């Protein structure tokens, strides 16, 4: 699923064996961006509604921000990271 090969950014070689596997990289990136997305959308909600803000509304915005930003960042990692090229996934990601 990596776009690096289609864009000509990939040389097709295996990465070093001590690098992070794609699944762990995606999970960590999504976890970090979940917090950032929630905080960012909470701030946008506060700016948009001002004094009319309610707790359920701000929590709904924060939840939507967390889901959208984390899933988008995980998808971008999957598409553009060298660890997520097919040969590296086949060699280093452990299937459970």
mmCIF file as gemmi writes it, N, C-alpha and C atoms, coordinates in Angstrom:
data_model
loop_
_atom_site.group_PDB
_atom_site.id
_atom_site.type_symbol
_atom_site.label_atom_id
_atom_site.label_alt_id
_atom_site.label_comp_id
_atom_site.label_asym_id
_atom_site.label_entity_id
_atom_site.label_seq_id
_atom_site.pdbx_PDB_ins_code
_atom_site.Cartn_x
_atom_site.Cartn_y
_atom_site.Cartn_z
_atom_site.occupancy
_atom_site.B_iso_or_equiv
_atom_site.pdbx_formal_charge
_atom_site.auth_seq_id
_atom_site.auth_asym_id
_atom_site.pdbx_PDB_model_num
ATOM 1 N N . UNK Axp A 1 ? 0.809 -1.187 0 1 0 ? 1 A 1
ATOM 2 C CA . UNK Axp A 1 ? 0 0 0 1 0 ? 1 A 1
ATOM 3 C C . UNK Axp A 1 ? 0.857 1.257 0 1 0 ? 1 A 1
ATOM 4 N N . UNK Axp A 2 ? 2.136 1.141 0.165 1 0 ? 2 A 1
ATOM 5 C CA . UNK Axp A 2 ? 2.999 2.319 0.2 1 0 ? 2 A 1
ATOM 6 C C . UNK Axp A 2 ? 3.082 2.967 -1.179 1 0 ? 2 A 1
ATOM 7 N N . UNK Axp A 3 ? 2.998 4.282 -1.195 1 0 ? 3 A 1
ATOM 8 C CA . UNK Axp A 3 ? 3.068 5.026 -2.455 1 0 ? 3 A 1
ATOM 9 C C . UNK Axp A 3 ? 4.495 5.36 -2.858 1 0 ? 3 A 1
ATOM 10 N N . UNK Axp A 4 ? 5.452 5.038 -2.017 1 0 ? 4 A 1
ATOM 11 C CA . UNK Axp A 4 ? 6.834 5.415 -2.293 1 0 ? 4 A 1
ATOM 12 C C . UNK Axp A 4 ? 7.337 4.802 -3.592 1 0 ? 4 A 1
ATOM 13 N N . UNK Axp A 5 ? 6.973 3.564 -3.853 1 0 ? 5 A 1
ATOM 14 C CA . UNK Axp A 5 ? 7.446 2.907 -5.083 1 0 ? 5 A 1
ATOM 15 C C . UNK Axp A 5 ? 6.837 3.559 -6.32 1 0 ? 5 A 1
ATOM 16 N N . UNK Axp A 6 ? 5.549 3.901 -6.251 1 0 ? 6 A 1
ATOM 17 C CA . UNK Axp A 6 ? 4.894 4.541 -7.393 1 0 ? 6 A 1
ATOM 18 C C . UNK Axp A 6 ? 5.441 5.934 -7.68 1 0 ? 6 A 1
ATOM 19 N N . UNK Axp A 7 ? 5.846 6.636 -6.624 1 0 ? 7 A 1
ATOM 20 C CA . UNK Axp A 7 ? 6.378 7.992 -6.791 1 0 ? 7 A 1
ATOM 21 C C . UNK Axp A 7 ? 7.867 8.021 -7.105 1 0 ? 7 A 1
ATOM 22 N N . UNK Axp A 8 ? 8.502 6.847 -7.062 1 0 ? 8 A 1
ATOM 23 C CA . UNK Axp A 8 ? 9.924 6.774 -7.371 1 0 ? 8 A 1
ATOM 24 C C . UNK Axp A 8 ? 10.837 7.091 -6.208 1 0 ? 8 A 1
ATOM 25 N N . UNK Axp A 9 ? 10.318 7.072 -4.975 1 0 ? 9 A 1
ATOM 26 C CA . UNK Axp A 9 ? 11.12 7.388 -3.796 1 0 ? 9 A 1
ATOM 27 C C . UNK Axp A 9 ? 11.749 6.15 -3.18 1 0 ? 9 A 1
ATOM 28 N N . UNK Axp A 10 ? 11.382 4.975 -3.661 1 0 ? 10 A 1
ATOM 29 C CA . UNK Axp A 10 ? 11.836 3.73 -3.057 1 0 ? 10 A 1
ATOM 30 C C . UNK Axp A 10 ? 12.938 3.105 -3.896 1 0 ? 10 A 1
ATOM 31 N N . UNK Axp A 11 ? 13.942 2.558 -3.2 1 0 ? 11 A 1
ATOM 32 C CA . UNK Axp A 11 ? 14.972 1.815 -3.922 1 0 ? 11 A 1
ATOM 33 C C . UNK Axp A 11 ? 14.721 0.311 -3.851 1 0 ? 11 A 1
ATOM 34 N N . UNK Axp A 12 ? 13.69 -0.119 -3.126 1 0 ? 12 A 1
ATOM 35 C CA . UNK Axp A 12 ? 13.308 -1.517 -3.077 1 0 ? 12 A 1
ATOM 36 C C . UNK Axp A 12 ? 14.141 -2.392 -2.164 1 0 ? 12 A 1
ATOM 37 N N . UNK Axp A 13 ? 15.014 -1.796 -1.363 1 0 ? 13 A 1
ATOM 38 C CA . UNK Axp A 13 ? 15.856 -2.587 -0.468 1 0 ? 13 A 1
ATOM 39 C C . UNK Axp A 13 ? 15.193 -2.764 0.889 1 0 ? 13 A 1
ATOM 40 N N . UNK Axp A 14 ? 15.635 -3.774 1.62 1 0 ? 14 A 1
ATOM 41 C CA . UNK Axp A 14 ? 15.14 -3.994 2.969 1 0 ? 14 A 1
ATOM 42 C C . UNK Axp A 14 ? 15.755 -2.976 3.919 1 0 ? 14 A 1
ATOM 43 N N . UNK Axp A 15 ? 14.978 -2.59 4.915 1 0 ? 15 A 1
ATOM 44 C CA . UNK Axp A 15 ? 15.508 -1.679 5.929 1 0 ? 15 A 1
ATOM 45 C C . UNK Axp A 15 ? 16.364 -2.468 6.922 1 0 ? 15 A 1
ATOM 46 N N . UNK Axp A 16 ? 17.029 -1.741 7.812 1 0 ? 16 A 1
ATOM 47 C CA . UNK Axp A 16 ? 17.85 -2.408 8.828 1 0 ? 16 A 1
ATOM 48 C C . UNK Axp A 16 ? 16.959 -3.198 9.78 1 0 ? 16 A 1
ATOM 49 N N . UNK Axp A 17 ? 17.484 -4.261 10.313 1 0 ? 17 A 1
ATOM 50 C CA . UNK Axp A 17 ? 16.67 -5.126 11.167 1 0 ? 17 A 1
ATOM 51 C C . UNK Axp A 17 ? 16.359 -4.499 12.523 1 0 ? 17 A 1
ATOM 52 N N . UNK Axp A 18 ? 17.076 -3.468 12.944 1 0 ? 18 A 1
ATOM 53 C CA . UNK Axp A 18 ? 16.789 -2.841 14.232 1 0 ? 18 A 1
ATOM 54 C C . UNK Axp A 18 ? 15.814 -1.666 14.125 1 0 ? 18 A 1
ATOM 55 N N . UNK Axp A 19 ? 15.28 -1.405 12.948 1 0 ? 19 A 1
ATOM 56 C CA . UNK Axp A 19 ? 14.305 -0.327 12.784 1 0 ? 19 A 1
ATOM 57 C C . UNK Axp A 19 ? 12.932 -0.783 13.288 1 0 ? 19 A 1
ATOM 58 N N . UNK Axp A 20 ? 12.056 0.189 13.556 1 0 ? 20 A 1
ATOM 59 C CA . UNK Axp A 20 ? 10.716 -0.132 14.037 1 0 ? 20 A 1
ATOM 60 C C . UNK Axp A 20 ? 9.893 -0.754 12.914 1 0 ? 20 A 1
ATOM 61 N N . UNK Axp A 21 ? 9.13 -1.785 13.193 1 0 ? 21 A 1
ATOM 62 C CA . UNK Axp A 21 ? 8.232 -2.327 12.166 1 0 ? 21 A 1
ATOM 63 C C . UNK Axp A 21 ? 7.073 -1.373 11.882 1 0 ? 21 A 1
ATOM 64 N N . UNK Axp A 22 ? 6.459 -1.544 10.746 1 0 ? 22 A 1
ATOM 65 C CA . UNK Axp A 22 ? 5.403 -0.642 10.292 1 0 ? 22 A 1
ATOM 66 C C . UNK Axp A 22 ? 4.221 -0.618 11.262 1 0 ? 22 A 1
ATOM 67 N N . UNK Axp A 23 ? 3.805 -1.766 11.749 1 0 ? 23 A 1
ATOM 68 C CA . UNK Axp A 23 ? 2.629 -1.809 12.627 1 0 ? 23 A 1
ATOM 69 C C . UNK Axp A 23 ? 2.871 -1.015 13.908 1 0 ? 23 A 1
ATOM 70 N N . UNK Axp A 24 ? 4.052 -1.131 14.489 1 0 ? 24 A 1
ATOM 71 C CA . UNK Axp A 24 ? 4.35 -0.391 15.715 1 0 ? 24 A 1
ATOM 72 C C . UNK Axp A 24 ? 4.46 1.106 15.428 1 0 ? 24 A 1
ATOM 73 N N . UNK Axp A 25 ? 5.058 1.456 14.302 1 0 ? 25 A 1
ATOM 74 C CA . UNK Axp A 25 ? 5.184 2.864 13.929 1 0 ? 25 A 1
ATOM 75 C C . UNK Axp A 25 ? 3.812 3.499 13.734 1 0 ? 25 A 1
ATOM 76 N N . UNK Axp A 26 ? 2.917 2.795 13.064 1 0 ? 26 A 1
ATOM 77 C CA . UNK Axp A 26 ? 1.559 3.317 12.86 1 0 ? 26 A 1
ATOM 78 C C . UNK Axp A 26 ? 0.823 3.46 14.19 1 0 ? 26 A 1
ATOM 79 N N . UNK Axp A 27 ? 0.948 2.467 15.074 1 0 ? 27 A 1
ATOM 80 C CA . UNK Axp A 27 ? 0.257 2.5 16.361 1 0 ? 27 A 1
ATOM 81 C C . UNK Axp A 27 ? 0.761 3.658 17.224 1 0 ? 27 A 1
ATOM 82 N N . UNK Axp A 28 ? 2.068 3.862 17.268 1 0 ? 28 A 1
ATOM 83 C CA . UNK Axp A 28 ? 2.622 4.951 18.079 1 0 ? 28 A 1
ATOM 84 C C . UNK Axp A 28 ? 2.248 6.313 17.506 1 0 ? 28 A 1
ATOM 85 N N . UNK Axp A 29 ? 2.299 6.448 16.199 1 0 ? 29 A 1
ATOM 86 C CA . UNK Axp A 29 ? 1.924 7.717 15.568 1 0 ? 29 A 1
ATOM 87 C C . UNK Axp A 29 ? 0.461 8.038 15.828 1 0 ? 29 A 1
ATOM 88 N N . UNK Axp A 30 ? -0.407 7.044 15.664 1 0 ? 30 A 1
ATOM 89 C CA . UNK Axp A 30 ? -1.831 7.276 15.909 1 0 ? 30 A 1
ATOM 90 C C . UNK Axp A 30 ? -2.084 7.635 17.37 1 0 ? 30 A 1
ATOM 91 N N . UNK Axp A 31 ? -1.37 7.008 18.289 1 0 ? 31 A 1
ATOM 92 C CA . UNK Axp A 31 ? -1.546 7.322 19.703 1 0 ? 31 A 1
ATOM 93 C C . UNK Axp A 31 ? -1.153 8.74 20.046 1 0 ? 31 A 1
ATOM 94 N N . UNK Axp A 32 ? -0.053 9.195 19.487 1 0 ? 32 A 1
ATOM 95 C CA . UNK Axp A 32 ? 0.402 10.564 19.744 1 0 ? 32 A 1
ATOM 96 C C . UNK Axp A 32 ? -0.56 11.575 19.129 1 0 ? 32 A 1
ATOM 97 N N . UNK Axp A 33 ? -0.991 11.319 17.911 1 0 ? 33 A 1
ATOM 98 C CA . UNK Axp A 33 ? -1.861 12.268 17.228 1 0 ? 33 A 1
ATOM 99 C C . UNK Axp A 33 ? -3.292 12.224 17.749 1 0 ? 33 A 1
ATOM 100 N N . UNK Axp A 34 ? -3.673 11.176 18.488 1 0 ? 34 A 1
ATOM 101 C CA . UNK Axp A 34 ? -4.98 11.16 19.135 1 0 ? 34 A 1
ATOM 102 C C . UNK Axp A 34 ? -5.075 12.282 20.15 1 0 ? 34 A 1
ATOM 103 N N . UNK Axp A 35 ? -4.052 12.428 20.958 1 0 ? 35 A 1
ATOM 104 C CA . UNK Axp A 35 ? -4.036 13.485 21.979 1 0 ? 35 A 1
ATOM 105 C C . UNK Axp A 35 ? -4.003 14.856 21.31 1 0 ? 35 A 1
ATOM 106 N N . UNK Axp A 36 ? -3.15 15.014 20.316 1 0 ? 36 A 1
ATOM 107 C CA . UNK Axp A 36 ? -3.057 16.304 19.624 1 0 ? 36 A 1
ATOM 108 C C . UNK Axp A 36 ? -4.342 16.674 18.909 1 0 ? 36 A 1
ATOM 109 N N . UNK Axp A 37 ? -4.977 15.699 18.277 1 0 ? 37 A 1
ATOM 110 C CA . UNK Axp A 37 ? -6.239 15.971 17.581 1 0 ? 37 A 1
ATOM 111 C C . UNK Axp A 37 ? -7.348 16.351 18.541 1 0 ? 37 A 1
ATOM 112 N N . UNK Axp A 38 ? -7.402 15.66 19.685 1 0 ? 38 A 1
ATOM 113 C CA . UNK Axp A 38 ? -8.431 15.988 20.672 1 0 ? 38 A 1
ATOM 114 C C . UNK Axp A 38 ? -8.236 17.406 21.214 1 0 ? 38 A 1
ATOM 115 N N . UNK Axp A 39 ? -7.002 17.739 21.547 1 0 ? 39 A 1
ATOM 116 C CA . UNK Axp A 39 ? -6.74 19.1 22.062 1 0 ? 39 A 1
ATOM 117 C C . UNK Axp A 39 ? -6.985 20.16 20.994 1 0 ? 39 A 1
ATOM 118 N N . UNK Axp A 40 ? -6.566 19.879 19.781 1 0 ? 40 A 1
ATOM 119 C CA . UNK Axp A 40 ? -6.75 20.844 18.707 1 0 ? 40 A 1
ATOM 120 C C . UNK Axp A 40 ? -8.219 21.112 18.396 1 0 ? 40 A 1
ATOM 121 N N . UNK Axp A 41 ? -9.024 20.055 18.314 1 0 ? 41 A 1
ATOM 122 C CA . UNK Axp A 41 ? -10.433 20.251 18.011 1 0 ? 41 A 1
ATOM 123 C C . UNK Axp A 41 ? -11.181 20.843 19.203 1 0 ? 41 A 1
ATOM 124 N N . UNK Axp A 42 ? -10.728 20.558 20.43 1 0 ? 42 A 1
ATOM 125 C CA . UNK Axp A 42 ? -11.342 21.178 21.6 1 0 ? 42 A 1
ATOM 126 C C . UNK Axp A 42 ? -11.126 22.689 21.555 1 0 ? 42 A 1
ATOM 127 N N . UNK Axp A 43 ? -9.915 23.113 21.177 1 0 ? 43 A 1
ATOM 128 C CA . UNK Axp A 43 ? -9.637 24.547 21.042 1 0 ? 43 A 1
ATOM 129 C C . UNK Axp A 43 ? -10.49 25.155 19.933 1 0 ? 43 A 1
ATOM 130 N N . UNK Axp A 44 ? -10.624 24.451 18.804 1 0 ? 44 A 1
ATOM 131 C CA . UNK Axp A 44 ? -11.48 24.959 17.725 1 0 ? 44 A 1
ATOM 132 C C . UNK Axp A 44 ? -12.93 25.086 18.179 1 0 ? 44 A 1
ATOM 133 N N . UNK Axp A 45 ? -13.395 24.143 18.967 1 0 ? 45 A 1
ATOM 134 C CA . UNK Axp A 45 ? -14.756 24.207 19.491 1 0 ? 45 A 1
ATOM 135 C C . UNK Axp A 45 ? -14.92 25.422 20.394 1 0 ? 45 A 1
ATOM 136 N N . UNK Axp A 46 ? -13.939 25.652 21.264 1 0 ? 46 A 1
ATOM 137 C CA . UNK Axp A 46 ? -14.007 26.812 22.153 1 0 ? 46 A 1
ATOM 138 C C . UNK Axp A 46 ? -14.017 28.119 21.354 1 0 ? 46 A 1
ATOM 139 N N . UNK Axp A 47 ? -13.211 28.178 20.295 1 0 ? 47 A 1
ATOM 140 C CA . UNK Axp A 47 ? -13.178 29.383 19.468 1 0 ? 47 A 1
ATOM 141 C C . UNK Axp A 47 ? -14.478 29.564 18.686 1 0 ? 47 A 1
ATOM 142 N N . UNK Axp A 48 ? -15.05 28.468 18.214 1 0 ? 48 A 1
ATOM 143 C CA . UNK Axp A 48 ? -16.248 28.55 17.385 1 0 ? 48 A 1
ATOM 144 C C . UNK Axp A 48 ? -17.483 28.936 18.195 1 0 ? 48 A 1
ATOM 145 N N . UNK Axp A 49 ? -17.696 28.3 19.339 1 0 ? 49 A 1
ATOM 146 C CA . UNK Axp A 49 ? -18.915 28.525 20.115 1 0 ? 49 A 1
ATOM 147 C C . UNK Axp A 49 ? -18.784 29.602 21.178 1 0 ? 49 A 1
ATOM 148 N N . UNK Axp A 50 ? -17.591 29.901 21.627 1 0 ? 50 A 1
ATOM 149 C CA . UNK Axp A 50 ? -17.402 30.952 22.626 1 0 ? 50 A 1
ATOM 150 C C . UNK Axp A 50 ? -18.125 30.649 23.923 1 0 ? 50 A 1
ATOM 151 N N . UNK Axp A 51 ? -18.919 31.605 24.419 1 0 ? 51 A 1
ATOM 152 C CA . UNK Axp A 51 ? -19.586 31.387 25.711 1 0 ? 51 A 1
ATOM 153 C C . UNK Axp A 51 ? -20.734 30.373 25.65 1 0 ? 51 A 1
ATOM 154 N N . UNK Axp A 52 ? -21.178 29.979 24.463 1 0 ? 52 A 1
ATOM 155 C CA . UNK Axp A 52 ? -22.292 29.032 24.357 1 0 ? 52 A 1
ATOM 156 C C . UNK Axp A 52 ? -21.823 27.585 24.447 1 0 ? 52 A 1
ATOM 157 N N . UNK Axp A 53 ? -20.587 27.366 24.815 1 0 ? 53 A 1
ATOM 158 C CA . UNK Axp A 53 ? -20.018 26.019 24.85 1 0 ? 53 A 1
ATOM 159 C C . UNK Axp A 53 ? -20.679 25.193 25.956 1 0 ? 53 A 1
ATOM 160 N N . UNK Axp A 54 ? -20.895 23.92 25.675 1 0 ? 54 A 1
ATOM 161 C CA . UNK Axp A 54 ? -21.39 22.99 26.685 1 0 ? 54 A 1
ATOM 162 C C . UNK Axp A 54 ? -20.401 21.825 26.778 1 0 ? 54 A 1
ATOM 163 N N . UNK Axp A 55 ? -20.452 21.106 27.887 1 0 ? 55 A 1
ATOM 164 C CA . UNK Axp A 55 ? -19.533 19.981 28.092 1 0 ? 55 A 1
ATOM 165 C C . UNK Axp A 55 ? -19.742 18.882 27.036 1 0 ? 55 A 1
ATOM 166 N N . UNK Axp A 56 ? -20.986 18.438 26.779 1 0 ? 56 A 1
ATOM 167 C CA . UNK Axp A 56 ? -21.146 17.38 25.759 1 0 ? 56 A 1
ATOM 168 C C . UNK Axp A 56 ? -20.672 17.818 24.371 1 0 ? 56 A 1
ATOM 169 N N . UNK Axp A 57 ? -20.901 19.069 24.048 1 0 ? 57 A 1
ATOM 170 C CA . UNK Axp A 57 ? -20.482 19.57 22.734 1 0 ? 57 A 1
ATOM 171 C C . UNK Axp A 57 ? -18.961 19.572 22.619 1 0 ? 57 A 1
ATOM 172 N N . UNK Axp A 58 ? -18.271 20.016 23.655 1 0 ? 58 A 1
ATOM 173 C CA . UNK Axp A 58 ? -16.808 20.065 23.597 1 0 ? 58 A 1
ATOM 174 C C . UNK Axp A 58 ? -16.217 18.655 23.589 1 0 ? 58 A 1
ATOM 175 N N . UNK Axp A 59 ? -16.829 17.722 24.341 1 0 ? 59 A 1
ATOM 176 C CA . UNK Axp A 59 ? -16.355 16.335 24.314 1 0 ? 59 A 1
ATOM 177 C C . UNK Axp A 59 ? -16.578 15.686 22.946 1 0 ? 59 A 1
ATOM 178 N N . UNK Axp A 60 ? -17.708 16.009 22.314 1 0 ? 60 A 1
ATOM 179 C CA . UNK Axp A 60 ? -17.992 15.477 20.975 1 0 ? 60 A 1
ATOM 180 C C . UNK Axp A 60 ? -16.964 15.995 19.965 1 0 ? 60 A 1
ATOM 181 N N . UNK Axp A 61 ? -16.642 17.264 20.023 1 0 ? 61 A 1
ATOM 182 C CA . UNK Axp A 61 ? -15.626 17.825 19.128 1 0 ? 61 A 1
ATOM 183 C C . UNK Axp A 61 ? -14.267 17.189 19.391 1 0 ? 61 A 1
ATOM 184 N N . UNK Axp A 62 ? -13.913 17.015 20.651 1 0 ? 62 A 1
ATOM 185 C CA . UNK Axp A 62 ? -12.621 16.415 20.983 1 0 ? 62 A 1
ATOM 186 C C . UNK Axp A 62 ? -12.555 14.972 20.496 1 0 ? 62 A 1
ATOM 187 N N . UNK Axp A 63 ? -13.638 14.222 20.651 1 0 ? 63 A 1
ATOM 188 C CA . UNK Axp A 63 ? -13.65 12.828 20.186 1 0 ? 63 A 1
ATOM 189 C C . UNK Axp A 63 ? -13.534 12.761 18.669 1 0 ? 63 A 1
ATOM 190 N N . UNK Axp A 64 ? -14.249 13.612 17.964 1 0 ? 64 A 1
ATOM 191 C CA . UNK Axp A 64 ? -14.151 13.635 16.497 1 0 ? 64 A 1
ATOM 192 C C . UNK Axp A 64 ? -12.752 14.025 16.047 1 0 ? 64 A 1
ATOM 193 N N . UNK Axp A 65 ? -12.148 14.975 16.731 1 0 ? 65 A 1
ATOM 194 C CA . UNK Axp A 65 ? -10.787 15.378 16.392 1 0 ? 65 A 1
ATOM 195 C C . UNK Axp A 65 ? -9.787 14.273 16.639 1 0 ? 65 A 1
ATOM 196 N N . UNK Axp A 66 ? -9.949 13.56 17.749 1 0 ? 66 A 1
ATOM 197 C CA . UNK Axp A 66 ? -9.03 12.467 18.06 1 0 ? 66 A 1
ATOM 198 C C . UNK Axp A 66 ? -9.107 11.374 17.008 1 0 ? 66 A 1
ATOM 199 N N . UNK Axp A 67 ? -10.311 10.985 16.629 1 0 ? 67 A 1
ATOM 200 C CA . UNK Axp A 67 ? -10.488 9.911 15.649 1 0 ? 67 A 1
ATOM 201 C C . UNK Axp A 67 ? -9.99 10.336 14.273 1 0 ? 67 A 1
ATOM 202 N N . UNK Axp A 68 ? -10.363 11.528 13.836 1 0 ? 68 A 1
ATOM 203 C CA . UNK Axp A 68 ? -10.001 11.936 12.48 1 0 ? 68 A 1
ATOM 204 C C . UNK Axp A 68 ? -8.505 12.187 12.326 1 0 ? 68 A 1
ATOM 205 N N . UNK Axp A 69 ? -7.885 12.845 13.278 1 0 ? 69 A 1
ATOM 206 C CA . UNK Axp A 69 ? -6.466 13.169 13.164 1 0 ? 69 A 1
ATOM 207 C C . UNK Axp A 69 ? -5.605 11.91 13.319 1 0 ? 69 A 1
ATOM 208 N N . UNK Axp A 70 ? -5.968 11.027 14.252 1 0 ? 70 A 1
ATOM 209 C CA . UNK Axp A 70 ? -5.159 9.817 14.437 1 0 ? 70 A 1
ATOM 210 C C . UNK Axp A 70 ? -5.273 8.883 13.241 1 0 ? 70 A 1
ATOM 211 N N . UNK Axp A 71 ? -6.467 8.719 12.691 1 0 ? 71 A 1
ATOM 212 C CA . UNK Axp A 71 ? -6.605 7.834 11.53 1 0 ? 71 A 1
ATOM 213 C C . UNK Axp A 71 ? -5.924 8.414 10.294 1 0 ? 71 A 1
ATOM 214 N N . UNK Axp A 72 ? -5.991 9.726 10.124 1 0 ? 72 A 1
ATOM 215 C CA . UNK Axp A 72 ? -5.314 10.358 8.994 1 0 ? 72 A 1
ATOM 216 C C . UNK Axp A 72 ? -3.802 10.241 9.113 1 0 ? 72 A 1
ATOM 217 N N . UNK Axp A 73 ? -3.272 10.439 10.304 1 0 ? 73 A 1
ATOM 218 C CA . UNK Axp A 73 ? -1.822 10.345 10.475 1 0 ? 73 A 1
ATOM 219 C C . UNK Axp A 73 ? -1.342 8.906 10.288 1 0 ? 73 A 1
ATOM 220 N N . UNK Axp A 74 ? -2.107 7.93 10.776 1 0 ? 74 A 1
ATOM 221 C CA . UNK Axp A 74 ? -1.727 6.529 10.575 1 0 ? 74 A 1
ATOM 222 C C . UNK Axp A 74 ? -1.753 6.163 9.098 1 0 ? 74 A 1
ATOM 223 N N . UNK Axp A 75 ? -2.734 6.676 8.364 1 0 ? 75 A 1
ATOM 224 C CA . UNK Axp A 75 ? -2.795 6.412 6.925 1 0 ? 75 A 1
ATOM 225 C C . UNK Axp A 75 ? -1.613 7.037 6.195 1 0 ? 75 A 1
ATOM 226 N N . UNK Axp A 76 ? -1.246 8.256 6.564 1 0 ? 76 A 1
ATOM 227 C CA . UNK Axp A 76 ? -0.098 8.9 5.916 1 0 ? 76 A 1
ATOM 228 C C . UNK Axp A 76 ? 1.21 8.172 6.218 1 0 ? 76 A 1
ATOM 229 N N . UNK Axp A 77 ? 1.351 7.669 7.449 1 0 ? 77 A 1
ATOM 230 C CA . UNK Axp A 77 ? 2.534 6.872 7.78 1 0 ? 77 A 1
ATOM 231 C C . UNK Axp A 77 ? 2.554 5.613 6.924 1 0 ? 77 A 1
ATOM 232 N N . UNK Axp A 78 ? 1.406 4.979 6.8 1 0 ? 78 A 1
ATOM 233 C CA . UNK Axp A 78 ? 1.323 3.74 6.007 1 0 ? 78 A 1
ATOM 234 C C . UNK Axp A 78 ? 1.664 3.996 4.533 1 0 ? 78 A 1
ATOM 235 N N . UNK Axp A 79 ? 1.253 5.132 4.006 1 0 ? 79 A 1
ATOM 236 C CA . UNK Axp A 79 ? 1.473 5.424 2.591 1 0 ? 79 A 1
ATOM 237 C C . UNK Axp A 79 ? 2.887 5.888 2.281 1 0 ? 79 A 1
ATOM 238 N N . UNK Axp A 80 ? 3.516 6.642 3.185 1 0 ? 80 A 1
ATOM 239 C CA . UNK Axp A 80 ? 4.767 7.308 2.839 1 0 ? 80 A 1
ATOM 240 C C . UNK Axp A 80 ? 5.991 6.888 3.631 1 0 ? 80 A 1
ATOM 241 N N . UNK Axp A 81 ? 5.852 6.008 4.6 1 0 ? 81 A 1
ATOM 242 C CA . UNK Axp A 81 ? 6.999 5.609 5.404 1 0 ? 81 A 1
ATOM 243 C C . UNK Axp A 81 ? 7.755 4.454 4.746 1 0 ? 81 A 1
ATOM 244 N N . UNK Axp A 82 ? 9.082 4.506 4.745 1 0 ? 82 A 1
ATOM 245 C CA . UNK Axp A 82 ? 9.842 3.402 4.145 1 0 ? 82 A 1
ATOM 246 C C . UNK Axp A 82 ? 9.667 2.087 4.897 1 0 ? 82 A 1
ATOM 247 N N . UNK Axp A 83 ? 9.336 2.151 6.182 1 0 ? 83 A 1
ATOM 248 C CA . UNK Axp A 83 ? 9.105 0.925 6.94 1 0 ? 83 A 1
ATOM 249 C C . UNK Axp A 83 ? 7.863 0.185 6.474 1 0 ? 83 A 1
ATOM 250 N N . UNK Axp A 84 ? 6.956 0.877 5.793 1 0 ? 84 A 1
ATOM 251 C CA . UNK Axp A 84 ? 5.686 0.279 5.373 1 0 ? 84 A 1
ATOM 252 C C . UNK Axp A 84 ? 5.687 -0.152 3.915 1 0 ? 84 A 1
ATOM 253 N N . UNK Axp A 85 ? 6.852 -0.274 3.315 1 0 ? 85 A 1
ATOM 254 C CA . UNK Axp A 85 ? 6.922 -0.833 1.971 1 0 ? 85 A 1
ATOM 255 C C . UNK Axp A 85 ? 6.686 -2.338 2.056 1 0 ? 85 A 1
ATOM 256 N N . UNK Axp A 86 ? 6.148 -2.936 1.006 1 0 ? 86 A 1
ATOM 257 C CA . UNK Axp A 86 ? 5.757 -4.356 1.075 1 0 ? 86 A 1
ATOM 258 C C . UNK Axp A 86 ? 6.888 -5.303 1.467 1 0 ? 86 A 1
ATOM 259 N N . UNK Axp A 87 ? 8.092 -5.083 0.978 1 0 ? 87 A 1
ATOM 260 C CA . UNK Axp A 87 ? 9.182 -5.999 1.314 1 0 ? 87 A 1
ATOM 261 C C . UNK Axp A 87 ? 9.56 -5.9 2.787 1 0 ? 87 A 1
ATOM 262 N N . UNK Axp A 88 ? 9.424 -4.722 3.395 1 0 ? 88 A 1
ATOM 263 C CA . UNK Axp A 88 ? 9.742 -4.569 4.812 1 0 ? 88 A 1
ATOM 264 C C . UNK Axp A 88 ? 8.645 -5.136 5.707 1 0 ? 88 A 1
ATOM 265 N N . UNK Axp A 89 ? 7.404 -5.016 5.282 1 0 ? 89 A 1
ATOM 266 C CA . UNK Axp A 89 ? 6.306 -5.611 6.05 1 0 ? 89 A 1
ATOM 267 C C . UNK Axp A 89 ? 6.436 -7.129 6.032 1 0 ? 89 A 1
ATOM 268 N N . UNK Axp A 90 ? 6.737 -7.684 4.878 1 0 ? 90 A 1
ATOM 269 C CA . UNK Axp A 90 ? 6.879 -9.143 4.777 1 0 ? 90 A 1
ATOM 270 C C . UNK Axp A 90 ? 8.052 -9.659 5.595 1 0 ? 90 A 1
ATOM 271 N N . UNK Axp A 91 ? 9.105 -8.872 5.709 1 0 ? 91 A 1
ATOM 272 C CA . UNK Axp A 91 ? 10.311 -9.354 6.405 1 0 ? 91 A 1
ATOM 273 C C . UNK Axp A 91 ? 10.27 -9.115 7.915 1 0 ? 91 A 1
ATOM 274 N N . UNK Axp A 92 ? 9.685 -8 8.377 1 0 ? 92 A 1
ATOM 275 C CA . UNK Axp A 92 ? 9.863 -7.612 9.767 1 0 ? 92 A 1
ATOM 276 C C . UNK Axp A 92 ? 8.589 -7.535 10.601 1 0 ? 92 A 1
ATOM 277 N N . UNK Axp A 93 ? 7.43 -7.357 10.006 1 0 ? 93 A 1
ATOM 278 C CA . UNK Axp A 93 ? 6.208 -7.299 10.824 1 0 ? 93 A 1
ATOM 279 C C . UNK Axp A 93 ? 5.793 -8.7 11.232 1 0 ? 93 A 1
ATOM 280 N N . UNK Axp A 94 ? 5.522 -8.879 12.499 1 0 ? 94 A 1
ATOM 281 C CA . UNK Axp A 94 ? 5.108 -10.172 13.015 1 0 ? 94 A 1
ATOM 282 C C . UNK Axp A 94 ? 3.592 -10.286 12.977 1 0 ? 94 A 1
ATOM 283 N N . UNK Axp A 95 ? 3.069 -11.287 12.349 1 0 ? 95 A 1
ATOM 284 C CA . UNK Axp A 95 ? 1.625 -11.534 12.31 1 0 ? 95 A 1
ATOM 285 C C . UNK Axp A 95 ? 1.23 -12.313 13.548 1 0 ? 95 A 1
ATOM 286 N N . UNK Axp A 96 ? 0.115 -11.908 14.144 1 0 ? 96 A 1
ATOM 287 C CA . UNK Axp A 96 ? -0.352 -12.594 15.351 1 0 ? 96 A 1
ATOM 288 C C . UNK Axp A 96 ? -1.516 -13.49 15.024 1 0 ? 96 A 1
